[in-house]
Amino acid sequence: MVEPAEATRTCAFAILNWFDSEDPFWGSFVPQPESTELADGRFAVSLRGEGARLDICGIMIPDFDEPRALSPSICVAGRRDVDESAPQCWHPIACSLSEQGRFATHNFRNAVDAALTDIAA
């Protein structure tokens, strides 16, 4: 079993690695260290770029079907860069964490695109 603190770090760093890229889309968003929180079993990161702010938060939920296993629950929301109000709409990121501590996601780009669409609306 991956410990909650390690699972939290793994998921948060995997999310940040998506944006540490030469790809023009992903690389245009810069993590905001002052808005980053990392605690035992939960995390929150904010990224700014393209006139937008992406807020991503996650928690590690015990998997009751498999003793000692954890399932990440992660969401993303978007807002205009100058908007300091709380995000209105959160989009789930389908993800998993293996027993070996490997993070995988299946709809990350779709969830981010949906969050950015909320800003344009």
Secondary structure, 3 states (H helix, E strand, C coil): CCCHHHHHHHHHHHHHHHHCCCCHHHHCCEECHHHCEEECCEEEEEEEECCEEEEEEEEEEEECCCCCEEEEEEEEEEEECCCCCCCCCCEEECEEECCCCCEEECCHHHHHHHHHHHHHC
